Amino acid sequence: MSKKREQAHQEEEAGEAWLLPYSDLMTLLLAVFIVLFAVSKIDAQKAQQISQEFSSSMMNKDYNGKGSGNGTGSGGAAPPESSTPSDASPVGGPLNIDTESELESFLGEYELKKLETLKGQIDTRLHDEGMDQSVSTMIDMRGLVIRMNNAILFDSGSANIKKQSEDTLIEVAGLLNTVDNFIRIEGHTDNVPISRSSYPSNWELSTARAVNVVKLFIGKCNYPPNKLIAVGYGEFKPVADNSTAEGRTMNRRIDIIILSSKYNNLEEPLIK
């Protein structure tokens, strides 16, 4: 009898042995669900910030150190710009660049030095021609910007380039022909509606002016047409307050932009 009881007791212990690993498994699953729940509750804003910082870091890694609106263009659509532009210093460009070190981080040391060298050459030429009061240069995220007041290029309401300004544009185009980057010509106006002109709105006028500068670059400077982009923004990209006469004067302008490598890559043809 005692042997039978001992055998039955051992069978009961063997039958309950599965409970221990089962309880361990349940504990492990519970821990996994707690971790998943905690992860699902991460702050969404913080997660988005981490994602943006990671993307920015990857972009800088991809492009640093490489050598080289609405509108109409001979080279493609205009690259996207920041939705919250701000003034920049000391380089003078917009698009959320506040210091030269930030600009160098975005463009890369090599490209920034190349654009600064070209900027110095153009500044010297403009000074020699006595044009430095009406033409300015700056470097921002988009690249090197040569800003020319419409008053020295066009008569009011006209898109025809003044004869006395053609030589200056030709000289500028000659300097720019040494770089392989795309050149974007932007036409801008103030917000005063057109009253006496063959153009129905500032959109058409600004676009026609940009196109005529492009035509000059091609016809008299032998600039490659596939490297040029003409864009008309009308009054919708102001750099100053349109409520003052001084601000409206600053907004009436032509911007000639040697695109930085990041913007330049956006203009590369889809089919080569």
C-alpha positions in Angstrom: 0.0 0.0 0.0 2.8 2.4 0.9 4.4 1.9 -2.5 1.1 2.7 -4.2 0.7 5.9 -2.2 4.3 7.0 -2.9 3.9 6.4 -6.6 0.6 8.4 -6.7 2.3 11.3 -4.8 5.1 11.4 -7.3 2.7 11.5 -10.2 0.9 14.5 -8.7 4.2 16.4 -8.4 5.2 15.6 -12.0 1.8 16.8 -13.3 2.2 20.2 -11.6 5.7 20.9 -12.9 4.4 22.8 -15.9 3.0 25.6 -13.7 6.5 27.1 -13.0 7.5 27.8 -16.7 3.9 28.8 -17.4 4.0 31.5 -14.7 7.3 32.7 -16.0 5.9 33.0 -19.5 2.9 35.0 -18.2 5.2 37.3 -16.2 7.3 37.9 -19.3 4.2 38.6 -21.5 2.9 41.1 -18.9 6.3 42.9 -18.9 6.2 43.1 -22.7 2.7 44.6 -22.7 3.7 47.2 -20.1 6.7 48.3 -22.2 4.5 48.5 -25.3 1.9 50.5 -23.5 4.6 52.9 -22.1 6.0 53.4 -25.6 2.6 54.1 -27.1 2.2 56.9 -24.6 5.4 58.8 -25.7 4.8 62.5 -26.2 3.9 63.0 -29.9 5.5 66.4 -30.1 8.8 65.1 -28.7 8.7 62.2 -31.1 8.2 64.5 -34.1 11.0 66.7 -32.9 13.3 63.6 -32.7 12.3 62.6 -36.2 13.0 66.1 -37.6 16.4 66.3 -36.0 17.2 62.8 -37.3 16.2 63.8 -40.9 18.2 67.0 -40.7 21.2 65.2 -39.5 20.9 62.7 -42.4 20.6 65.5 -45.0 23.7 67.2 -43.7 25.6 63.9 -43.8 24.4 63.3 -47.4 25.3 66.8 -48.8 28.1 68.4 -46.8 31.3 68.6 -48.6 30.0 68.1 -52.2 31.6 70.2 -54.8 29.6 71.4 -56.7 5.8 79.6 -56.3 4.4 79.7 -58.9 6.4 80.6 -61.9 7.6 79.6 -65.3 11.0 78.1 -65.9 13.3 76.7 -68.6 14.9 74.4 -66.1 12.2 73.1 -63.8 10.0 74.1 -60.8 11.4 76.4 -58.1 12.7 74.6 -54.9 10.6 74.8 -51.8 11.3 77.6 -49.4 10.8 77.9 -45.7 7.2 78.7 -44.6 8.5 81.0 -41.8 11.3 83.1 -43.2 13.3 85.3 -41.0 16.1 87.8 -41.5 19.6 86.4 -41.1 22.9 87.8 -39.9 25.7 88.4 -40.6 25.4 86.8 -44.1 22.1 88.6 -44.7 19.9 85.7 -46.1 16.5 84.5 -44.9 15.2 81.0 -44.3 15.9 80.5 -40.6 19.7 80.8 -40.7 20.7 83.0 -37.8 24.5 82.8 -37.8 27.3 82.1 -40.2 28.1 78.9 -38.3 24.6 77.6 -39.0 25.0 78.5 -42.6 28.3 76.6 -42.8 26.6 73.6 -41.1 23.8 73.7 -43.7 25.9 74.3 -46.9 29.2 72.7 -45.8 32.5 74.4 -45.4 33.7 73.8 -49.0 30.6 75.2 -50.7 30.3 78.2 -48.4 33.9 79.2 -49.2 33.3 78.8 -52.9 30.2 81.0 -52.8 32.0 83.6 -50.6 34.8 83.7 -53.2 32.3 84.3 -56.0 30.5 86.9 -53.9 33.8 88.8 -53.4 34.5 88.8 -57.2 31.0 90.1 -57.9 31.1 92.7 -55.2 34.4 94.0 -56.6 33.0 94.3 -60.1 29.8 96.1 -58.9 31.9 98.5 -56.9 34.1 99.2 -59.9 31.0 99.9 -62.0 29.5 102.1 -59.3 26.5 99.8 -58.9 27.0 98.8 -55.3 24.4 101.2 -54.1 21.6 99.6 -56.2 22.8 96.0 -56.3 23.6 93.8 -53.2 24.8 90.3 -52.6 24.2 87.8 -49.8 24.4 84.1 -49.1 21.6 82.1 -47.6 20.4 78.5 -47.7 19.4 78.8 -51.3 22.9 79.9 -52.4 24.4 83.2 -53.5 21.8 85.9 -54.1 22.5 88.9 -56.3 19.7 91.4 -55.6 19.0 94.2 -58.2 16.5 97.0 -57.8 13.9 97.0 -60.6 14.4 100.8 -61.0 17.9 100.3 -62.6 16.7 97.5 -64.8 13.1 98.4 -65.9 10.9 101.3 -66.4 7.7 101.3 -64.3 5.2 98.8 -65.6 7.6 97.5 -68.3 9.5 94.2 -68.6 12.0 95.5 -71.1 15.5 95.7 -69.8 17.1 99.2 -70.0 19.9 99.4 -72.5 22.3 101.0 -69.9 21.7 98.0 -67.6 22.4 95.3 -70.1 26.2 95.6 -69.7 26.0 95.1 -66.0 23.8 92.0 -66.4 26.2 90.7 -69.1 29.2 91.1 -66.8 27.4 89.3 -63.9 26.4 86.5 -66.2 30.0 86.2 -67.3 31.1 85.6 -63.7 28.3 83.1 -63.1 29.1 81.2 -66.2 32.1 79.8 -64.3 30.0 77.7 -62.0 28.0 74.6 -62.9 25.1 75.3 -60.6 21.6 76.2 -61.8 20.7 79.9 -61.8 17.3 81.0 -60.7 16.0 84.4 -61.8 13.2 85.6 -59.6 11.0 88.6 -60.4 9.4 90.5 -57.5 7.1 93.5 -57.3 5.5 95.6 -54.5 1.8 95.2 -53.7 0.5 98.2 -55.6 -1.9 97.0 -58.3 -0.9 97.6 -61.9 -2.9 100.5 -63.5 -1.0 101.5 -66.6 0.7 98.5 -68.2 0.2 95.8 -70.8 0.3 93.2 -68.0 -2.9 92.5 -66.2 -1.3 91.8 -62.8 2.0 91.8 -60.9 2.2 88.1 -61.5 2.6 88.5 -65.2 4.9 91.5 -64.9 7.3 89.9 -62.5 7.4 86.7 -64.5 8.0 88.6 -67.8 10.9 90.5 -66.2 12.5 87.3 -65.0 12.1 85.7 -68.4 13.7 88.6 -70.2 16.7 88.4 -67.9 16.9 84.7 -68.7 16.7 85.5 -72.5 19.6 88.1 -72.0 21.7 85.5 -70.3 21.1 83.0 -73.2 21.2 85.4 -76.1 24.1 87.6 -75.2 26.1 85.6 -72.7 25.8 82.1 -74.2 24.5 80.8 -70.9 23.2 77.1 -71.1 19.4 77.3 -71.2 19.0 74.1 -69.2 20.8 75.8 -66.3 18.4 78.7 -66.0 15.1 79.0 -64.2 12.7 82.0 -64.5 10.2 82.5 -61.6 7.6 85.3 -61.1 6.4 85.8 -57.5 4.6 89.1 -57.9 4.2 90.9 -54.5 4.0 87.6 -52.5 7.6 87.3 -51.4 8.3 90.7 -49.8 11.6 91.5 -48.0 10.3 94.7 -46.5 7.1 96.4 -45.3 4.9 97.3 -48.3 3.1 100.0 -46.2 6.1 102.4 -46.6 7.6 103.9 -49.8 11.1 102.6 -48.8 9.8 99.1 -48.2 8.0 99.0 -51.6 11.2 100.1 -53.3 13.1 97.2 -51.7 10.4 94.8 -52.7 10.6 95.8 -56.4 13.6 93.6 -57.4 15.2 90.9 -59.4 17.0 88.2 -57.5 19.6 86.2 -59.4 20.4 83.1 -57.3 23.3 80.7 -57.8 21.6 77.7 -56.2 23.4 75.8 -53.4 24.0 72.1 -53.8 20.8 71.0 -52.0 18.6 73.3 -54.1 20.7 72.5 -57.1 20.0 68.8 -56.8 16.2 69.5 -56.9 16.6 71.0 -60.4 18.5 68.0 -61.9 16.6 66.5 -64.8 14.6 63.4 -64.0 15.8 61.7 -67.2 19.5 61.9 -68.1 
